[in-house]
C-alpha cells in the first residue's frame, strides 16, 4: 500500500506538529517525564538511509538467524563436551541450575528467538552491532510511527504494515496454522512496554492477520490439554502461541511461569522467545571472535562468518582467573604490549581506552543501557573501580569488555519546542532493524532510528533524542 500525503503543501513545522498530535500518548514510556505527550524529539521526516545501507541491513538478517542457530547448536555440543567446554561454561556462568537445565531441554533444542533486533551504530567505517536483543521493545512504537508518517506521504522501510504483518507472520509460522491465537504476556518488570504491545496487537487484529491478546501472566489459565487466556468478562480463549515479553533473569518472579513452561515442554503451546538464557548473553560476540573457535564458526557459518566478524565488535569476557606468565589475552593490547592481566588496562590514558564495559546478560542491569560504562568517559580512579567491580562480579554476573566504536555525525531536522520552529540536531545514530523469523528465513518489518546529540556517549531513547522510522532516499546515510 502506498502512502499519500494529507496535504502536499504542509510545512515541515506543521508536519512535526501533526505527528505530535497523531502519536498515541504514552506509547514509548521511560523516555521523558511527561507520558501524556510525545516525550522525545520529533523529526518532520523519517531518517533517511542510502540504498546501500538498506541492502547491508537486509543481508544482515539471514546472517543473524544463522548465528543464533549455530550458537544454539554449539552450546549443546559444548555441554555434551563434543565441542570446546568453555563455550557452555561461559554461557552458563552465574545462572541458577534450574535456568541451565531449562535451556538444555530437548523440547527447545532447535528453537531460536522469533524476533531478532540488533543495535547498529553507523560509523565512518560502516555498521557496528553493539548488541543483540531477542526480547526487544519498540515493535508497536515503530509500527505506530510508520502509520503516522505514512499519512504525511512517507513510505518507510517495511511499509505501512511491516511491523504487525511481520510479527503476525512469525506467530503463524511458529503455530503452523493460519490466524493463530497468540497471548503476548507482559510481566510487571516489563510493564512499560504494555502500551506499544497493545497497539501492535490491535493492529494485527484489525488487519485480520491473526488474533493477538496482550495480558498479564496472571491471566493465563492452565489445563492438561492446553493453555487459555482469560479475557475481560471472564471468557477464556485457547492460545496457540505465547510470546514471552519478560526477561529470563526475572523468570522466578513471573506468576504461573512454571505452568507456562510445563505447557511449552509438553507441546500444549508454542513459546517464543525460547527459555534459553544462553542465547541472550552479550559474551557470545567474544565467542565469535575467539581464535580457538574460528574453524568451527567458519565451517558452520560459511561466508556469513566473515561478515559477522566485521560487524560484531571485538569482545572479551572479564574473567578474573589468573593466566600463566607465558599467556596473553587474545587480541588485546595495552600501550602496545600484550595483556596478561586486566589491570594492565588501568594506566591507559582516556584516548587509549576505546572500550565499553557492560553486564553480559542474566541481570536486571543488562538491558536499556543500564550498567554500561564507556571507559574513555571516566577518570582514571573510576575506570579502575569499574574494572575491579566487573571482575569481582564474575561469579554472579559476568561482564564483558567490548571495543567502543564512535558513531558518525549526522544532521537531522526536528521540531524545537522552545523556539516553536524546525532546528537541526548534530547527532549520532543507532539503527534497530526488526527481523521476524518466518520459516527458514527472516522478514524485515521496520527500522527504528535513534539520533542522540553528538556529545552523548551512549545512544538510547531519551528526551533529547530524535526517534522515528527510516526510509530510503539517494541522499540518505
C-alpha positions as CSV (number, residue, x, y, z in Angstrom):
1,X,0.0,0.0,0.0
2,X,1.4,3.4,-1.0
3,X,1.3,6.5,1.2
4,X,-0.4,9.6,0.1
5,X,0.2,13.0,1.8
6,X,-2.8,14.6,3.5
7,X,-1.6,18.0,2.3
8,X,1.4,18.0,-0.1
9,X,2.0,21.7,0.7
10,X,2.2,21.3,4.5
11,X,5.2,22.9,6.0
12,X,7.8,20.9,7.9
13,X,6.9,22.6,11.1
14,X,3.2,21.7,10.6
15,X,4.2,18.1,9.7
16,X,6.0,17.8,13.1
17,X,3.0,19.2,14.9
18,X,0.7,16.8,13.1
19,X,2.9,13.9,14.1
20,X,2.9,15.1,17.7
21,X,-0.9,15.0,17.7
22,X,-1.1,11.7,15.8
23,X,1.0,9.6,18.1
24,X,-0.9,7.8,20.8
25,X,0.0,9.2,24.3
26,X,2.3,7.2,26.4
27,X,3.3,4.8,23.6
28,X,7.0,4.9,24.4
29,X,7.4,5.2,28.1
30,X,10.5,5.9,30.2
31,X,11.9,8.5,27.7
32,X,10.6,11.7,29.3
33,X,8.9,12.7,32.5
34,X,5.6,13.6,30.9
35,X,3.9,10.5,29.5
36,X,0.8,12.3,28.4
37,X,2.6,13.7,25.3
38,X,5.4,12.8,22.9
39,X,8.5,12.8,25.2
40,X,11.2,12.7,22.5
41,X,12.2,15.0,19.7
42,X,10.2,14.6,16.5
43,X,11.6,15.0,13.0
44,X,9.2,16.1,10.3
45,X,10.5,13.2,8.1
46,X,11.8,9.7,8.6
47,X,15.5,9.1,9.0
48,X,17.0,8.7,5.5
49,X,19.1,5.6,4.7
50,X,21.0,5.2,1.5
51,X,20.1,2.2,-0.8
52,X,23.5,0.6,0.1
53,X,22.8,0.9,3.9
54,X,19.4,-0.7,3.5
55,X,20.9,-3.5,1.3
56,X,23.5,-4.2,4.1
57,X,20.8,-4.3,6.7
58,X,18.7,-6.7,4.6
59,X,21.8,-9.0,4.2
60,X,22.4,-9.0,7.9
61,X,19.1,-10.5,8.9
62,X,19.8,-14.0,7.5
63,X,23.3,-13.9,8.9
64,X,22.0,-13.2,12.4
65,X,19.5,-16.0,12.2
66,X,22.3,-18.3,11.1
67,X,24.4,-17.0,14.1
68,X,21.6,-17.8,16.6
69,X,21.2,-21.3,15.1
70,X,24.9,-22.1,15.2
71,X,25.3,-20.7,18.7
72,X,22.4,-22.8,20.0
73,X,23.9,-25.9,18.4
74,X,27.5,-25.2,19.7
75,X,26.2,-24.6,23.2
76,X,24.5,-28.0,23.3
77,X,27.6,-29.7,21.8
78,X,29.8,-28.0,24.3
79,X,27.5,-29.1,27.2
80,X,28.0,-32.7,25.9
81,X,31.7,-32.0,25.6
82,X,31.8,-32.7,21.8
83,X,32.8,-29.0,21.3
84,X,35.1,-26.9,23.5
85,X,33.8,-27.0,27.0
86,X,34.4,-23.3,27.7
87,X,31.5,-22.3,25.3
88,X,28.8,-23.7,27.6
89,X,30.9,-22.9,30.8
90,X,30.9,-19.2,29.9
91,X,27.3,-19.0,28.6
92,X,26.0,-20.8,31.8
93,X,28.2,-18.9,34.3
94,X,26.3,-17.1,37.0
95,X,23.0,-18.7,36.3
96,X,21.0,-20.9,38.7
97,X,21.0,-24.6,37.9
98,X,17.3,-24.5,37.1
99,X,17.8,-22.0,34.3
100,X,20.7,-24.0,32.9
101,X,18.6,-27.2,32.9
102,X,15.7,-25.4,31.3
103,X,17.8,-24.1,28.4
104,X,19.2,-27.6,27.7
105,X,15.8,-29.4,27.4
106,X,15.4,-31.4,24.2
107,X,12.0,-29.8,23.6
108,X,13.6,-26.4,23.0
109,X,16.9,-27.5,21.4
110,X,16.2,-26.4,17.9
111,X,14.4,-23.2,18.9
112,X,15.7,-19.7,18.3
113,X,14.1,-16.3,19.1
114,X,11.3,-15.3,16.8
115,X,12.2,-11.6,16.8
116,X,15.8,-10.5,16.3
117,X,16.8,-6.9,16.8
118,X,20.5,-5.8,16.7
119,X,21.6,-2.3,17.8
120,X,23.6,-1.0,14.8
121,X,25.8,2.1,15.2
122,X,26.5,3.9,11.9
123,X,30.3,4.7,12.0
124,X,32.5,6.3,9.4
125,X,33.8,2.8,8.6
126,X,30.4,1.1,8.3
127,X,27.9,-0.5,10.7
128,X,28.8,-2.0,14.1
129,X,26.4,-4.2,16.1
130,X,26.9,-3.2,19.7
131,X,24.5,-6.0,20.9
132,X,21.5,-8.2,20.0
133,X,18.1,-8.3,21.7
134,X,15.7,-11.2,21.4
135,X,13.1,-9.6,23.7
136,X,13.1,-6.1,22.2
137,X,11.0,-3.1,22.9
138,X,9.9,-0.8,20.2
139,X,7.8,-3.0,17.9
140,X,4.5,-1.2,18.4
141,X,6.3,2.1,18.6
142,X,7.8,1.6,15.1
143,X,4.5,0.4,13.7
144,X,2.6,3.4,15.1
145,X,5.3,5.8,13.8
146,X,5.2,4.2,10.3
147,X,1.5,4.7,10.2
148,X,1.8,8.4,11.3
149,X,4.5,9.2,8.7
150,X,2.5,7.3,6.0
151,X,-0.3,9.8,6.4
152,X,2.2,12.5,5.5
153,X,3.1,10.7,2.3
154,X,6.3,8.9,3.5
155,X,6.8,5.3,2.7
156,X,9.0,3.8,5.4
157,X,11.2,0.6,5.4
158,X,8.9,-2.4,5.9
159,X,5.9,-0.4,4.5
160,X,2.9,0.8,6.5
161,X,2.0,-2.7,7.8
162,X,5.5,-4.1,8.1
163,X,5.6,-4.4,11.9
164,X,2.2,-6.0,12.6
165,X,2.4,-8.1,9.4
166,X,5.9,-9.3,10.3
167,X,5.0,-10.2,13.9
168,X,1.8,-12.0,12.7
169,X,3.7,-13.9,10.1
170,X,6.2,-15.1,12.8
171,X,3.3,-16.2,15.0
172,X,1.7,-18.1,12.1
173,X,4.9,-19.8,11.1
174,X,5.5,-20.9,14.7
175,X,2.0,-22.2,15.2
176,X,2.0,-24.0,11.8
177,X,-1.6,-22.8,11.2
178,X,-3.2,-19.6,9.8
179,X,-4.6,-16.9,12.1
180,X,-3.4,-18.4,15.4
181,X,-4.4,-17.0,18.8
182,X,-1.3,-15.5,20.5
183,X,-1.0,-14.4,24.1
184,X,1.6,-11.6,24.5
185,X,2.4,-12.0,28.1
186,X,3.9,-8.9,29.8
187,X,5.4,-9.1,33.2
188,X,5.4,-6.5,35.9
189,X,9.1,-5.8,35.3
190,X,8.3,-5.1,31.6
191,X,5.0,-3.2,32.1
192,X,6.4,-0.1,30.4
193,X,6.1,-2.0,27.1
194,X,2.4,-2.8,27.5
195,X,1.0,0.3,25.6
196,X,3.1,-0.3,22.5
197,X,2.4,-4.1,22.5
198,X,-1.3,-3.3,22.9
199,X,-1.0,-1.1,19.8
200,X,0.6,-3.8,17.7
201,X,-1.8,-6.5,19.0
202,X,-4.8,-4.3,17.9
203,X,-3.1,-3.7,14.6
204,X,-2.8,-7.5,14.0
205,X,-6.4,-8.0,14.9
206,X,-7.8,-5.0,12.9
207,X,-5.9,-6.2,9.8
208,X,-7.2,-9.7,10.4
209,X,-3.7,-11.1,10.4
210,X,-4.3,-13.2,13.5
211,X,-5.7,-13.0,17.0
212,X,-3.3,-11.3,19.5
213,X,-4.1,-10.6,23.1
214,X,-1.9,-8.6,25.5
215,X,-2.2,-10.0,29.0
216,X,-0.5,-10.4,32.4
217,X,0.9,-13.7,33.5
218,X,-2.0,-14.0,36.0
219,X,-4.4,-14.1,33.1
220,X,-3.1,-17.4,31.8
221,X,-5.2,-20.4,32.6
222,X,-3.6,-23.9,32.7
223,X,-5.2,-27.2,31.9
224,X,-3.6,-30.5,31.0
225,X,-4.8,-30.2,27.4
226,X,-4.0,-26.5,26.6
227,X,-3.3,-23.0,27.8
228,X,-6.0,-20.4,27.8
229,X,-6.1,-16.7,28.4
230,X,-8.8,-15.2,30.5
231,X,-10.4,-12.1,28.8
232,X,-12.3,-9.3,30.4
233,X,-15.7,-10.5,31.3
234,X,-14.4,-14.0,32.2
235,X,-14.3,-15.6,28.8
236,X,-11.4,-18.0,28.3
237,X,-9.7,-18.5,24.9
238,X,-7.3,-21.3,23.9
239,X,-4.0,-20.0,22.8
240,X,-1.6,-21.4,20.2
241,X,1.4,-19.2,20.7
242,X,2.7,-17.5,23.9
243,X,5.0,-14.5,23.3
244,X,7.3,-14.1,26.3
245,X,7.7,-10.4,27.0
246,X,9.8,-10.9,30.1
247,X,13.5,-11.5,30.7
248,X,14.9,-14.8,31.9
249,X,16.6,-13.2,34.9
250,X,13.1,-12.3,36.1
251,X,11.6,-15.7,35.5
252,X,11.1,-16.7,39.1
253,X,9.1,-13.5,39.8
254,X,6.7,-14.2,37.0
255,X,3.4,-15.7,38.2
256,X,2.4,-19.1,36.6
257,X,5.8,-19.3,34.9
258,X,6.1,-23.0,35.9
259,X,2.7,-23.8,34.3
260,X,3.6,-21.9,31.1
261,X,6.9,-23.8,30.9
262,X,5.2,-27.1,31.6
263,X,2.7,-26.5,28.8
264,X,5.5,-25.5,26.4
265,X,7.6,-28.6,27.2
266,X,4.6,-30.8,26.5
267,X,3.7,-29.1,23.2
268,X,0.4,-27.6,24.6
269,X,1.6,-24.2,23.3
270,X,4.4,-22.7,21.2
271,X,6.7,-20.4,23.3
272,X,8.8,-17.6,21.9
273,X,11.5,-16.5,22.6
274,X,12.5,-19.9,23.9
275,X,13.6,-20.1,27.6
276,X,17.2,-20.3,26.7
277,X,19.2,-17.7,28.7
278,X,22.4,-18.7,27.0
279,X,21.1,-17.1,23.7
280,X,20.8,-13.8,25.5
281,X,24.4,-13.3,26.5
282,X,26.5,-10.5,25.0
283,X,29.6,-12.5,25.6
284,X,28.6,-14.6,22.5
285,X,30.3,-11.8,20.5
286,X,33.5,-12.8,22.2
287,X,33.0,-16.4,21.3
288,X,32.6,-15.4,17.6
289,X,36.0,-13.6,17.8
290,X,37.7,-16.4,19.8
291,X,40.7,-17.7,17.7
292,X,40.3,-21.3,19.0
293,X,36.7,-21.4,17.6
294,X,37.4,-19.7,14.3
295,X,37.5,-23.0,12.3
296,X,34.3,-24.2,13.9
297,X,32.4,-20.9,13.1
298,X,33.8,-20.9,9.6
299,X,32.6,-24.4,8.9
300,X,29.2,-23.7,10.3
301,X,28.5,-20.2,9.0
302,X,30.4,-20.2,5.7
303,X,30.7,-16.7,4.2
304,X,28.5,-15.2,7.0
305,X,31.4,-15.8,9.4
306,X,33.5,-13.0,7.9
307,X,30.5,-10.7,7.6
308,X,29.6,-11.1,11.2
309,X,33.1,-10.7,12.5
310,X,33.3,-7.4,10.6
311,X,30.1,-6.1,12.2
312,X,30.4,-7.6,15.8
313,X,33.0,-5.5,17.8
314,X,35.9,-7.3,19.5
315,X,34.6,-8.6,22.8
316,X,36.3,-10.2,25.8
317,X,34.8,-11.9,28.9
318,X,36.1,-10.1,32.1
319,X,37.3,-13.4,33.6
320,X,39.3,-12.8,36.8
321,X,41.2,-16.1,36.8
322,X,45.0,-15.6,36.5
323,X,46.9,-16.5,33.4
324,X,50.3,-18.2,33.4
325,X,53.2,-15.8,32.6
326,X,53.6,-17.1,29.1
327,X,49.9,-16.5,28.2
328,X,48.1,-13.4,26.9
329,X,44.5,-12.3,26.3
330,X,44.0,-12.7,22.6
331,X,43.7,-9.6,20.5
332,X,44.1,-7.2,23.5
333,X,47.0,-4.8,23.9
334,X,47.7,-2.0,26.4
335,X,50.2,0.7,25.3
336,X,51.3,-1.6,22.5
337,X,52.0,-4.5,24.9
338,X,50.2,-7.9,25.1
339,X,47.8,-8.0,28.1
340,X,48.2,-10.8,30.7
341,X,46.3,-9.1,33.5
342,X,43.2,-7.0,33.1
343,X,44.6,-4.3,35.4
344,X,47.2,-3.5,32.8
345,X,44.4,-1.5,31.2
346,X,44.1,0.8,34.3
347,X,47.1,3.2,33.4
348,X,45.9,3.8,29.9
349,X,45.0,7.4,29.0
350,X,41.5,8.3,28.0
351,X,42.4,8.4,24.4
352,X,43.7,4.8,24.6
353,X,40.6,3.4,26.3
354,X,38.4,2.7,23.4
355,X,36.3,0.3,25.4
356,X,32.9,-0.2,27.0
357,X,32.2,-2.4,30.0
358,X,28.7,-3.9,30.4
359,X,27.0,-6.9,32.1
360,X,26.8,-9.8,29.7
361,X,23.2,-10.9,30.1
362,X,21.4,-12.6,33.0
363,X,20.9,-9.5,35.1
364,X,18.5,-6.6,35.6
365,X,21.4,-4.3,34.6
366,X,21.8,-6.0,31.2
367,X,19.2,-4.1,29.2
368,X,18.3,-0.5,28.4
369,X,21.9,0.8,28.7
370,X,21.8,0.0,32.4
371,X,25.2,-1.0,33.8
372,X,27.1,0.3,30.7
373,X,30.3,2.3,31.3
374,X,32.3,4.0,28.5
375,X,35.9,3.8,29.5
376,X,37.2,7.0,27.9
377,X,34.5,9.0,29.7
378,X,35.9,8.0,33.2
379,X,38.6,9.5,35.3
380,X,41.4,7.0,36.0
381,X,40.3,6.1,39.5
382,X,36.7,5.5,38.4
383,X,37.9,3.4,35.4
384,X,39.9,1.3,37.8
385,X,36.8,0.8,40.1
386,X,34.7,-0.2,37.1
387,X,37.2,-2.9,36.0
388,X,37.7,-4.2,39.5
389,X,34.0,-4.3,40.2
390,X,33.3,-6.1,37.0
391,X,35.9,-8.7,37.8
392,X,34.5,-9.2,41.3
393,X,31.1,-9.8,39.9
394,X,32.2,-12.6,37.6
395,X,30.7,-15.5,39.7
396,X,27.2,-13.9,39.8
397,X,27.1,-11.5,36.8
398,X,29.8,-11.9,34.2
399,X,30.8,-8.6,32.5
400,X,32.3,-8.0,29.1
401,X,34.9,-5.6,27.7
402,X,34.0,-4.5,24.3
403,X,35.7,-2.3,21.7
404,X,33.9,1.0,21.6
405,X,33.1,2.5,18.1
406,X,32.0,6.1,17.9
407,X,29.1,6.8,15.6
408,X,29.4,9.1,12.6
409,X,28.0,12.6,12.8
410,X,24.6,13.1,11.2
411,X,22.4,16.2,10.8
412,X,18.7,15.7,11.2
413,X,15.8,18.2,11.4
414,X,13.5,18.2,14.4
415,X,10.8,20.4,15.9
416,X,12.3,22.5,18.7
417,X,9.6,23.1,21.3
418,X,11.5,26.1,22.8
419,X,11.7,28.1,19.5
420,X,8.5,26.7,18.0
421,X,10.3,26.0,14.8
422,X,12.4,23.4,12.9
423,X,16.0,23.1,14.1
424,X,18.9,20.8,13.1
425,X,20.3,18.2,15.5
426,X,24.0,17.4,15.2
427,X,24.0,13.8,16.4
428,X,24.9,10.2,16.1
429,X,22.5,7.4,15.2
430,X,21.6,3.9,16.3
431,X,19.6,1.8,13.9
432,X,17.4,-1.0,15.2
433,X,16.1,-3.3,12.5
434,X,13.3,-5.7,13.5
435,X,13.7,-9.1,11.8
436,X,10.9,-11.7,12.2
437,X,11.7,-15.3,11.8
438,X,9.3,-16.9,9.3
439,X,10.1,-20.5,8.2
440,X,13.7,-20.8,7.3
441,X,14.2,-17.1,6.7
442,X,13.6,-13.6,8.1
443,X,11.2,-10.8,7.3
444,X,12.4,-7.2,7.9
445,X,9.4,-5.4,9.5
446,X,10.9,-1.9,10.0
447,X,13.8,0.0,11.4
448,X,13.9,2.4,14.4
449,X,16.4,5.2,14.2
450,X,17.5,6.9,17.5
451,X,19.6,10.0,16.9
452,X,21.2,11.3,20.1
453,X,23.1,14.6,20.5
454,X,26.7,14.2,19.4
455,X,28.0,14.9,22.9
456,X,26.1,11.9,24.3
457,X,28.3,8.8,24.6
458,X,25.5,6.2,24.6
459,X,22.7,6.3,22.1
460,X,19.4,5.3,23.6
461,X,15.8,6.5,24.0
462,X,16.0,9.9,25.8
463,X,14.1,13.2,25.8
464,X,16.9,14.9,23.9
465,X,17.0,12.2,21.1
466,X,15.1,12.1,17.8
467,X,13.3,8.8,17.4
468,X,11.4,7.6,14.3
469,X,11.2,5.1,11.4
470,X,13.5,5.0,8.4
471,X,13.0,5.5,4.7
472,X,15.3,5.1,1.7
473,X,16.5,8.0,-0.4
474,X,19.5,8.9,-2.6
475,X,20.9,11.4,-0.1
476,X,20.5,9.1,2.9
477,X,23.2,7.9,5.3
